[in-house]
């Protein structure tokens, strides 16, 4: 659903519009697992209606597995930010993706067309067929030819984890025809990109990352049209992958600062890209054209030594927190992907992925500088050099234009 309010305004107020009328300033946390009702006939009718369409029951809540008022506020807010009718939250990003696959499989549409790279566990879930799905991996140009009568989903991630490769979402959506396109928007967030406006029917987030933003909540969410949302709610109710109300509260709070955090971290990232791309200790830097706070770079030396040497930067999985994190994808986040498939998708053994936070950029660079160690050519540490890590067409932008909408 399109909004006439600016992104920063929507991030602060979506999901909270009714608070002042209730005499509240901060949103309440509803921790109830069940709710009393003296109208059992009415309850039966509402449950029957949910079983038919998956629409949120009218009136007071029924049971925590059907929905929760605090979580519903986050869902409302995220849908507004992504420009969709609805959003459905889950206990993790993988629970959210699993629900999408189960919705399509329930219609006999078990085939998935996907573009690598994806997040490693998404790749594994599709490849292993753990939910009865069958996947065809292709490049963006091959999507139309890969579609079959039983194709239920096309999945892409742009920018991709961890190489930051981008796809033309509008062109991909066109190639999908009537098959729903699921776009993982975890790295970009609605601050940088809104896939639904480009033709994606489903927008997936690991809300653990930028939406929460502080490394203290685990969640997933799918932004989509109301028809698909109803099916997702039914799967969530049946499988139990519900989001805890406290997590819903933290996510709603995280959204209020999402634009500020993403823009500030993106500015830090662009500056680090500029310095890394001039450093002879780095052979290649990956940074998306739309900008953002994620960087990937390949080292001339041993990447494991860099991981071991950082002191300010935290060597840990995950991303999108206020502090800077670095990890070695081939060892951790994408270890579960077959080695040949992993390397074929550009996830090399010398690749490091860094989620840039809100620290002072000079402090971050000082830590990276010492962690990268001696220059392989001169034998001394270097902050700059003649090495051009990025082709001119891939160079980091001096400034990223961010949509106001």
C-alpha positions as CSV (number, residue, x, y, z in Angstrom):
1,X,0.0,0.0,0.0
2,X,1.5,3.3,-1.1
3,X,2.0,6.0,1.5
4,X,2.1,9.8,0.9
5,X,4.3,10.3,3.9
6,X,8.1,10.4,3.7
7,X,10.1,7.3,4.7
8,X,11.5,8.9,7.9
9,X,7.9,9.9,9.0
10,X,6.5,6.5,8.1
11,X,9.2,4.7,10.0
12,X,8.4,6.6,13.2
13,X,4.6,6.6,13.0
14,X,3.5,3.4,11.1
15,X,2.0,1.0,13.5
16,X,1.6,3.7,16.2
17,X,-1.1,5.9,14.7
18,X,-3.7,5.0,17.2
19,X,-1.6,5.5,20.4
20,X,-2.4,9.2,21.1
21,X,-6.1,8.5,20.9
22,X,-5.6,5.9,23.5
23,X,-3.7,8.2,25.8
24,X,-0.4,6.3,25.1
25,X,2.9,7.4,23.8
26,X,4.9,4.1,23.7
27,X,3.2,1.0,22.2
28,X,2.1,-1.5,24.8
29,X,3.5,-5.0,25.0
30,X,0.7,-7.7,25.1
31,X,2.2,-10.9,26.5
32,X,-1.0,-12.8,26.8
33,X,-1.0,-16.3,25.2
34,X,-4.8,-16.6,25.4
35,X,-7.8,-14.3,25.7
36,X,-11.1,-14.7,27.5
37,X,-14.4,-14.8,25.6
38,X,-17.9,-15.6,26.9
39,X,-19.3,-15.9,23.3
40,X,-18.2,-19.4,22.2
41,X,-20.5,-19.2,19.2
42,X,-18.9,-16.1,18.1
43,X,-15.4,-17.6,18.6
44,X,-16.4,-20.6,16.5
45,X,-17.5,-18.3,13.7
46,X,-14.2,-16.3,13.8
47,X,-12.1,-19.4,13.8
48,X,-14.1,-20.8,10.8
49,X,-13.5,-17.5,9.0
50,X,-9.7,-17.7,9.7
51,X,-9.6,-21.3,8.5
52,X,-11.3,-20.2,5.2
53,X,-9.2,-17.2,4.3
54,X,-6.5,-16.7,6.9
55,X,-7.7,-13.1,7.4
56,X,-7.0,-11.6,10.8
57,X,-10.0,-12.3,13.1
58,X,-12.2,-9.3,13.8
59,X,-12.6,-8.2,17.3
60,X,-10.4,-9.2,20.3
61,X,-7.6,-11.7,20.0
62,X,-8.3,-15.4,20.4
63,X,-5.0,-17.2,21.0
64,X,-1.3,-16.2,20.6
65,X,-0.8,-18.6,17.7
66,X,-3.4,-16.9,15.6
67,X,-1.9,-13.4,16.2
68,X,-0.8,-10.9,18.8
69,X,-1.6,-7.2,19.0
70,X,2.1,-6.1,19.5
71,X,3.3,-8.3,16.6
72,X,0.5,-6.9,14.5
73,X,1.8,-3.4,15.0
74,X,5.2,-4.4,13.6
75,X,3.5,-6.1,10.7
76,X,1.5,-3.1,9.9
77,X,4.6,-0.8,10.0
78,X,6.7,-3.1,7.8
79,X,4.0,-3.4,5.2
80,X,3.8,0.4,5.1
81,X,7.5,0.7,4.7
82,X,7.6,-1.9,1.9
83,X,4.5,-0.6,0.2
84,X,2.5,-3.8,0.4
85,X,-1.0,-4.5,1.7
86,X,0.2,-6.8,4.5
87,X,3.1,-8.4,6.2
88,X,3.3,-11.6,8.3
89,X,6.0,-12.0,10.9
90,X,7.7,-15.3,12.0
91,X,10.2,-16.5,14.6
92,X,13.1,-16.3,12.2
93,X,13.9,-15.5,8.6
94,X,14.1,-19.2,7.8
95,X,10.7,-19.8,9.3
96,X,9.3,-17.1,7.1
97,X,10.9,-18.7,3.9
98,X,9.7,-22.1,5.0
99,X,6.1,-20.8,5.3
100,X,6.3,-19.4,1.8
101,X,7.5,-22.8,0.4
102,X,4.7,-24.6,2.3
103,X,2.0,-22.3,0.9
104,X,3.1,-23.0,-2.6
105,X,3.6,-26.7,-2.0
106,X,0.1,-27.0,-0.6
107,X,-1.1,-26.1,-4.1
108,X,1.1,-28.7,-5.7
109,X,3.6,-26.1,-6.9
110,X,6.8,-27.6,-5.4
111,X,9.3,-26.4,-8.1
112,X,11.4,-23.3,-7.3
113,X,13.6,-21.3,-9.7
114,X,16.4,-19.5,-7.8
115,X,19.4,-17.4,-8.6
116,X,22.6,-17.8,-6.6
117,X,24.0,-16.6,-4.4
118,X,21.4,-16.7,-1.7
119,X,21.9,-16.7,2.1
120,X,23.6,-20.1,2.8
121,X,20.7,-21.6,4.8
122,X,18.2,-20.5,2.1
123,X,20.4,-22.3,-0.5
124,X,20.5,-25.4,1.7
125,X,16.7,-25.4,2.4
126,X,16.1,-25.4,-1.4
127,X,18.8,-27.7,-2.4
128,X,18.2,-30.4,0.2
129,X,14.5,-30.4,-0.5
130,X,13.7,-30.5,3.2
131,X,10.1,-29.3,2.6
132,X,9.6,-31.4,-0.5
133,X,10.6,-28.7,-2.9
134,X,12.7,-29.1,-6.1
135,X,15.0,-26.3,-7.2
136,X,16.4,-25.2,-10.5
137,X,19.4,-22.9,-10.2
138,X,19.9,-20.4,-13.0
139,X,21.1,-16.9,-13.8
140,X,18.7,-14.1,-14.2
141,X,18.6,-14.4,-18.0
142,X,17.6,-18.0,-17.7
143,X,14.6,-17.6,-15.4
144,X,11.9,-17.7,-18.1
145,X,13.3,-20.8,-19.7
146,X,13.5,-22.5,-16.3
147,X,9.8,-22.1,-15.5
148,X,7.6,-25.3,-15.5
149,X,3.9,-25.9,-15.0
150,X,4.6,-26.8,-11.4
151,X,6.8,-23.8,-10.6
152,X,5.5,-22.1,-7.6
153,X,8.1,-19.6,-6.8
154,X,11.1,-17.6,-8.2
155,X,13.6,-16.5,-5.6
156,X,16.3,-13.9,-5.8
157,X,18.3,-11.9,-3.3
158,X,19.5,-8.5,-4.3
159,X,22.0,-7.3,-3.2
160,X,23.0,-10.9,-2.6
161,X,24.6,-12.5,0.5
162,X,27.6,-12.4,0.6
163,X,28.9,-11.1,-2.8
164,X,26.5,-8.1,-3.0
165,X,25.6,-9.1,-6.6
166,X,22.6,-7.2,-7.8
167,X,19.8,-8.3,-10.2
168,X,17.4,-6.1,-12.2
169,X,14.3,-6.9,-10.2
170,X,11.9,-5.3,-12.7
171,X,13.3,-7.5,-15.5
172,X,13.2,-10.6,-13.3
173,X,9.6,-9.9,-12.3
174,X,8.7,-9.6,-16.0
175,X,10.4,-12.9,-16.7
176,X,8.4,-14.6,-14.0
177,X,5.1,-14.1,-15.7
178,X,2.4,-15.3,-13.4
179,X,4.8,-17.1,-11.0
180,X,5.3,-15.1,-7.8
181,X,8.7,-13.5,-7.4
182,X,10.2,-13.6,-3.8
183,X,12.9,-11.0,-3.3
184,X,15.1,-11.2,-0.2
185,X,15.5,-7.5,0.8
186,X,17.4,-8.1,4.0
187,X,20.6,-6.3,2.8
188,X,18.9,-3.3,1.1
189,X,15.9,-2.7,3.5
190,X,13.1,-0.5,2.3
191,X,15.3,2.5,2.8
192,X,17.3,1.6,-0.3
193,X,14.9,-0.5,-2.3
194,X,11.3,-1.6,-2.4
195,X,11.0,-4.7,-4.5
196,X,7.2,-4.7,-4.4
197,X,7.2,-1.5,-6.5
198,X,9.4,-3.3,-9.0
199,X,7.1,-6.3,-9.4
200,X,8.0,-8.7,-6.6
201,X,4.9,-10.3,-5.0
202,X,6.8,-11.3,-1.9
203,X,9.4,-9.4,0.0
204,X,11.4,-11.4,2.6
205,X,13.4,-10.1,5.5
206,X,15.5,-11.6,8.1
207,X,14.2,-9.1,10.6
208,X,17.1,-10.1,12.9
209,X,19.3,-7.9,10.8
210,X,18.6,-4.2,10.0
211,X,15.0,-4.1,11.0
212,X,15.9,-4.9,14.6
213,X,19.2,-3.3,14.2
214,X,20.7,-4.0,17.6
215,X,21.7,-7.7,17.6
216,X,19.1,-8.6,20.3
217,X,16.1,-10.0,18.4
218,X,15.5,-12.9,16.0
219,X,12.7,-12.7,13.5
220,X,11.6,-13.0,9.9
221,X,8.8,-11.3,8.0
222,X,7.2,-11.5,4.6
223,X,5.6,-8.4,3.1
224,X,3.0,-9.2,0.5
225,X,-0.6,-8.8,-0.7
226,X,-3.4,-9.7,1.7
227,X,-4.4,-12.9,-0.2
228,X,-0.9,-14.4,0.2
229,X,-0.7,-13.1,3.8
230,X,-3.8,-15.1,4.7
231,X,-2.2,-18.3,3.5
232,X,1.0,-17.4,5.4
233,X,-1.0,-16.9,8.6
234,X,-2.6,-20.3,8.2
235,X,0.8,-21.9,7.9
236,X,2.1,-20.0,10.9
237,X,-0.9,-21.1,12.9
238,X,-0.5,-24.7,11.9
239,X,3.3,-25.0,12.2
240,X,3.8,-22.7,15.2
241,X,6.5,-20.4,13.9
242,X,5.1,-17.4,15.8
243,X,7.0,-14.3,16.8
244,X,7.2,-13.5,20.5
245,X,5.5,-10.2,21.5
246,X,8.6,-8.8,23.0
247,X,10.4,-9.4,19.7
248,X,7.6,-7.7,17.9
249,X,8.0,-4.7,20.3
250,X,11.7,-4.5,19.7
251,X,11.3,-4.7,15.9
252,X,8.7,-1.9,15.9
253,X,11.1,0.2,18.0
254,X,13.9,-0.7,15.6
255,X,12.0,0.5,12.6
256,X,11.7,4.0,14.0
257,X,15.5,4.5,13.5
258,X,15.9,2.4,10.4
259,X,16.4,5.2,7.9
260,X,18.8,7.1,10.2
261,X,20.9,3.9,10.9
262,X,21.0,2.7,7.3
263,X,22.0,6.1,5.9
264,X,24.7,6.6,8.6
265,X,26.2,3.1,8.2
266,X,26.0,3.4,4.4
267,X,28.1,6.6,4.6
268,X,30.7,4.7,6.7
269,X,30.7,1.8,4.3
270,X,31.2,4.0,1.2
271,X,34.2,5.6,2.8
272,X,35.7,2.2,3.8
273,X,35.1,0.9,0.2
274,X,37.1,3.9,-1.0
275,X,40.0,3.1,1.2
276,X,39.9,-0.7,0.7
277,X,39.8,-0.3,-3.1
278,X,43.1,1.6,-3.0
279,X,44.8,-0.8,-0.7
280,X,47.3,-3.4,-2.2
281,X,46.4,-5.9,0.6
282,X,42.9,-6.2,-0.9
283,X,42.5,-7.7,-4.3
284,X,38.8,-7.0,-4.9
285,X,36.0,-5.1,-3.3
286,X,32.3,-5.8,-3.8
287,X,29.9,-3.0,-3.2
288,X,26.4,-2.6,-4.7
289,X,25.4,0.2,-6.9
290,X,22.5,1.1,-4.6
291,X,24.9,1.6,-1.8
292,X,24.2,0.2,1.7
293,X,26.2,-0.8,4.8
294,X,27.4,-4.2,3.6
295,X,30.9,-4.7,2.1
296,X,32.6,-7.8,0.8
297,X,36.3,-7.9,-0.1
298,X,38.9,-10.4,-1.0
299,X,42.3,-10.3,0.7
300,X,45.7,-10.9,-0.8
301,X,46.8,-12.6,2.4
302,X,45.1,-15.1,4.7
303,X,41.5,-13.9,5.5
304,X,41.5,-16.0,8.7
305,X,44.4,-13.9,10.0
306,X,42.3,-10.8,9.5
307,X,39.4,-12.3,11.4
308,X,41.7,-13.2,14.3
309,X,43.3,-9.8,14.4
310,X,40.4,-7.4,14.6
311,X,39.8,-5.7,17.9
312,X,37.2,-3.0,17.5
313,X,35.3,-4.9,14.8
314,X,33.4,-8.0,16.1
315,X,34.2,-11.3,14.4
316,X,30.7,-12.8,14.3
317,X,27.9,-14.0,12.0
318,X,24.8,-11.9,11.4
319,X,24.7,-8.3,10.2
320,X,22.8,-5.1,10.4
321,X,23.6,-4.2,13.9
322,X,24.8,-0.8,15.2
323,X,28.3,-2.2,15.6
324,X,30.5,-3.5,12.8
325,X,30.7,-7.3,12.3
326,X,33.0,-9.3,10.0
327,X,33.0,-13.0,9.0
328,X,34.4,-15.5,6.6
329,X,31.4,-16.8,4.5
330,X,33.1,-19.9,3.2
331,X,33.7,-21.0,6.8
332,X,30.5,-20.0,8.4
333,X,27.4,-18.5,6.7
334,X,27.8,-20.4,3.5
335,X,29.7,-23.4,4.8
336,X,26.5,-25.5,4.3
337,X,26.5,-24.9,0.6
338,X,28.5,-27.4,-1.6
339,X,32.0,-26.0,-2.1
340,X,31.8,-26.0,-5.9
341,X,28.4,-24.3,-5.9
342,X,29.7,-21.8,-3.4
343,X,32.7,-20.9,-5.5
344,X,30.6,-20.9,-8.6
345,X,28.4,-18.2,-7.1
346,X,31.4,-16.1,-6.3
347,X,31.9,-17.0,-2.7
348,X,35.6,-17.6,-2.8
349,X,37.9,-18.7,0.0
350,X,39.5,-15.3,0.4
351,X,36.2,-13.4,0.6
352,X,35.3,-11.5,3.8
353,X,31.9,-10.0,4.5
354,X,31.6,-6.9,6.7
355,X,28.5,-5.3,8.1
356,X,29.5,-1.7,8.7
357,X,28.1,-0.1,11.8
358,X,27.8,3.3,13.3
359,X,31.3,3.7,14.8
360,X,33.6,6.5,13.7
361,X,34.9,5.6,10.3
362,X,38.5,6.4,11.2
363,X,38.4,4.1,14.2
364,X,37.0,1.3,11.9
365,X,39.7,1.9,9.4
366,X,42.4,1.9,12.0
367,X,41.2,-1.6,13.1
368,X,41.0,-2.9,9.6
369,X,44.4,-1.4,8.8
370,X,46.2,-3.3,11.6
371,X,44.2,-6.4,11.0
372,X,45.1,-6.6,7.3
373,X,48.8,-6.8,8.3
374,X,51.8,-6.1,6.2
375,X,51.6,-5.1,2.6
376,X,52.4,-8.1,0.4
377,X,54.5,-5.9,-1.9
378,X,56.3,-3.5,0.3
379,X,56.4,-5.5,3.6
380,X,54.9,-2.6,5.6
381,X,51.3,-1.7,6.5
382,X,49.7,0.6,4.1
383,X,46.6,2.8,4.1
384,X,46.7,3.5,0.4
385,X,48.3,2.4,-2.7
386,X,48.1,2.3,-6.5
387,X,45.9,-0.9,-6.5
388,X,42.5,-0.4,-8.1
389,X,40.3,-3.0,-6.5
390,X,37.2,-2.0,-8.4
391,X,36.6,-1.6,-12.1
392,X,35.4,1.9,-12.8
393,X,31.9,0.8,-13.5
394,X,31.8,-0.9,-10.0
395,X,33.3,1.9,-8.0
396,X,31.5,2.9,-4.9
397,X,29.3,6.0,-5.4
398,X,30.4,9.2,-3.6
399,X,26.9,9.5,-2.3
400,X,23.9,7.2,-2.4
401,X,20.6,8.7,-3.5
402,X,17.9,7.5,-1.1
403,X,14.2,7.5,-2.0
404,X,12.0,9.8,-0.1
405,X,8.6,8.4,-1.1
